Amino acid sequence: MAMGVTGSIRQRGVNSWELRVYRGTDPTTGHRRWATRTVRGGRTEAQRELVDLARVANVAPVVGARTTMTELLDRWYGVSYVNWAPTTARSVRSIIDQQLVPGIGEVLVRELTAVTIDELYSRLRVSGRTDGKALSVGSVRRVHAVLHRAL
């Protein structure tokens, strides 16, 4: 396992592994937070996935009460894009820069609500393109996928 990775691997079945990484304590509730993932394949593949999970999961502890969505999205992108194809990285960066940052970038992470997200999606369906026209349903789904992964 790579240096500095804190987590565990537990065999769940034949070629099935549960990965678990500690993400710190929730500042509001005081509860411990864990990132988990199930991986199918060999133990070596599970260990590689644990390294990736730990790298991405450890973005959250640096997100504090005054962190904006722009900061969260930039931090998440910075640790995630290295594993993506160049076209995926460009596409995700474009979604962040053109839809998410203008729409909810100044919102504090702790104040982001389902209503705020629904309002963003509604605005995108009406005038989300750079030329002011409506985004397609598929494009709004891609925006949602990026936001979901970042959170």
C-alpha positions in Angstrom: 0.0 0.0 0.0 1.1 3.5 -0.7 2.7 5.7 1.9 0.3 7.8 3.9 -2.9 5.8 3.0 -5.1 5.2 5.9 -7.9 2.8 5.3 -8.9 -0.8 5.4 -9.8 -3.6 3.0 -12.2 -6.3 4.0 -13.0 -9.3 1.8 -16.8 -9.6 1.4 -17.0 -12.5 -1.0 -15.2 -14.2 -3.8 -13.4 -11.3 -5.6 -15.4 -8.7 -3.7 -13.8 -6.2 -1.3 -15.0 -3.5 0.9 -12.8 -0.4 1.1 -13.1 2.0 4.0 -11.3 5.3 4.6 -11.6 7.6 7.6 -12.7 11.1 6.6 -12.5 12.9 9.9 -15.2 14.1 12.3 -18.2 16.0 11.2 -17.9 19.4 12.8 -21.6 19.8 13.2 -22.6 16.4 14.7 -19.3 15.2 16.1 -19.8 11.8 14.3 -16.9 10.0 12.5 -17.2 10.1 8.8 -16.2 7.2 6.5 -15.9 6.8 2.7 -16.7 3.3 1.6 -16.6 1.6 -1.8 -17.1 -2.0 -2.9 -14.6 -3.3 -5.5 -14.9 -6.5 -7.6 -11.6 -8.1 -8.6 -8.4 -9.2 -7.0 -6.8 -7.8 -3.8 -4.2 -5.9 -5.8 -6.9 -4.0 -7.7 -8.7 -3.4 -4.4 -5.4 -1.9 -2.9 -5.1 0.4 -5.9 -8.7 1.5 -5.5 -8.1 2.2 -1.8 -5.2 4.6 -2.7 -7.6 6.4 -5.1 -10.4 6.5 -2.5 -8.1 7.8 0.2 -6.8 10.6 -2.1 -10.3 11.7 -3.0 -11.9 11.1 0.4 -9.3 13.3 2.1 -10.5 16.4 0.2 -13.4 16.7 2.6 -11.5 17.5 5.8 -10.1 20.7 4.3 -13.6 21.9 3.6 -14.6 24.1 6.5 -17.6 26.1 7.4 -16.5 29.0 5.2 -15.7 27.0 2.1 -17.5 28.0 -1.0 -18.7 25.6 -3.7 -16.1 27.1 -6.0 -13.3 26.1 -3.6 -14.8 22.6 -3.1 -15.2 22.0 -6.9 -11.6 23.2 -7.6 -10.1 21.0 -4.8 -12.1 18.0 -6.0 -11.1 18.5 -9.6 -7.5 19.0 -8.6 -7.2 15.6 -7.0 -9.5 13.7 -9.4 -8.6 14.7 -13.0 -5.3 12.9 -13.0 -7.1 9.6 -13.4 -9.3 10.8 -16.3 -9.0 10.8 -20.0 -8.0 14.2 -21.4 -11.4 14.7 -23.0 -13.2 13.9 -19.7 -11.0 16.3 -17.8 -11.8 19.1 -20.3 -15.5 18.3 -20.2 -15.7 18.3 -16.4 -13.7 21.5 -16.2 -16.0 23.1 -18.7 -19.1 22.1 -16.7 -17.5 23.5 -13.5 -16.5 26.8 -15.1 -19.6 27.4 -17.3 -22.5 26.0 -15.2 -21.6 25.3 -11.6 -19.4 28.2 -10.6 -21.7 30.9 -12.1 -24.7 29.1 -10.7 -23.7 28.1 -7.1 -20.0 29.0 -6.8 -20.5 31.6 -4.1 -22.8 29.4 -2.0 -21.1 28.1 1.2 -20.9 24.3 1.2 -22.7 24.1 4.5 -25.6 26.2 3.1 -26.1 24.2 -0.1 -29.6 22.7 -0.1 -31.7 20.6 -2.4 -33.8 23.7 -3.2 -30.7 25.6 -4.3 -29.6 22.7 -6.5 -33.1 22.4 -8.0 -33.2 26.1 -8.8 -29.8 25.8 -10.5 -31.1 22.9 -12.7 -34.3 24.9 -13.5 -32.2 27.9 -14.6 -29.9 25.6 -16.7 -33.0 24.1 -18.4 -34.1 27.6 -19.3 -30.9 29.5 -20.1 -27.9 27.5 -19.1 -25.8 27.7 -22.3 -23.2 30.4 -22.8 -25.4 31.9 -25.5 -28.4 32.1 -23.1 -30.3 29.2 -24.6 -31.6 26.2 -22.8 -29.4 23.3 -21.9 -30.6 19.9 -23.0 -31.9 17.3 -20.4 -28.7 15.3 -21.1 -26.5 18.3 -20.4 -28.2 19.0 -17.1 -27.7 15.4 -16.2 -24.0 15.7 -16.8 -23.9 18.9 -14.6 -25.7 16.8 -12.0 -23.2 14.0 -12.3 -20.3 16.4 -11.8 -21.9 18.0 -8.8 -22.8 14.7 -7.3 -19.2 13.4 -7.6 -17.7 16.5 -6.1 -20.0 16.4 -3.1 
